[in-house]
Amino acid sequence: MNQSVKTLTAEEQALFDEMGDQHILSSIDTPMREDAFLLSDEEKIEQIQTHFKAIMEIMGLDLSDDSLKGTPYRVAKMYIKEIFSGLNPANKPKVALFENKYQYEEMLIEKNILLQSTCEHHFLPIYGKAHVAYIPNGKVIGLSKINRLVQYYAKRPQVQERLSRQILEELKASLGTDDVAVYIDAKHMCVSTRGIQDISSSTVTTAYSGQFEKEQFRKEFLAAIHNDVRY
């Protein structure tokens, strides 16, 4: 599983920098190796701890210092158990559906869902809000499960466009309906702390399917999440 890293040519460096700055994604699915889950979480934490310790030492940090000596372990544990826990299918939340006994057939919107993710190009935070809507098709979902699904797909290295599509497709499959909409407005620290260093901009991505591909439903959804009652 250990792979040596070759020295990049100037052309490769320029290409990788461009891909990172343009936030290019290669697939709607998170790129994963076939052997991704052969190691246990504890084994992964142990290996990441070793490698992150080496990174810190290469940067010249003194890991005998009381403040630093536990950092490799803390980072490794954080990666596996917290901010990248969405890579493991075992952590996928179970979705409970309920009969739509009230015969509610209008748009249902869960807005201002806290979103915390990580840019896969620079491993820096993405943070913002997600807004999700669906039109019931015989079944409804517990509201907290929508939040948990958003957080599950956010807790992995991500590109915002992919994240929007993954949430959309998961809700379509879980709810048995095509009538789903996802809107994400987020800030990227790879934009605000490096490169252009723009602290004011945010990135908006949308994903629509079913009835939400019609202008009428999109307008109603967008008006609701922006508190505009004039729709």
PETAVEN-V747502 format. One line per field, one symbol per residue. ss: DSSP state (h for helix, s for strand, l for the rest). phi: phi as a letter, one per 40 degrees, with the letter a starting at -180 (. if undefined). psi: psi as a letter, one per 20 degrees, with the letter a starting at -180 (. if undefined). Layout:
BEGIN
ss->???
phi->???
psi->???
END
This chain:
BEGIN
ss->lllllllllhhhhhhhhhhhhhllllllllllllllllllhhhhhhhhhhhhhhhhhhllllllllllllhhhhhhhhhhhhhlhhhlhhhlllllssslllllllssssssssssssslllllssssssssssslllssslhhhhhhhhhhhhllsslhhhhhhhhhhhhhhhhllllssssssssshhhhllllllllllsssssslhhhhlhhhhhhhhhhhllllll
phi->.cbcbcccccccccccccccccfcbbaccccbccccbcccdcccccccdcccdccccccgcccccdcbcccdccccccdccbcbccccdcccccbbbbccccfcbccbbbbfccbbbbcccbfbcbaibbbbbabdbgbbbddcccdccdcccccadbbcccdccccdcccdcccgaccbbbbbbabbccccbafcfccccbbbbbabagccccddcccccccccbfbccc
psi->ippqoqpqrhggggghgggghilpqiqhqpoqqhkhkhqrhhhgggghgghhghghhhijqojiphhhhiggggggggggieikiihohhjpqpopqqpmhjkpjrppporlpppoappihilqqpqbqqppqqoqmhqqqphhhgghgghghhmrprphgggghggghghghhikqimqqpppoqqoiihhirdhloihqrppqqpqrchiiqhghgggghhgijkojj.
END
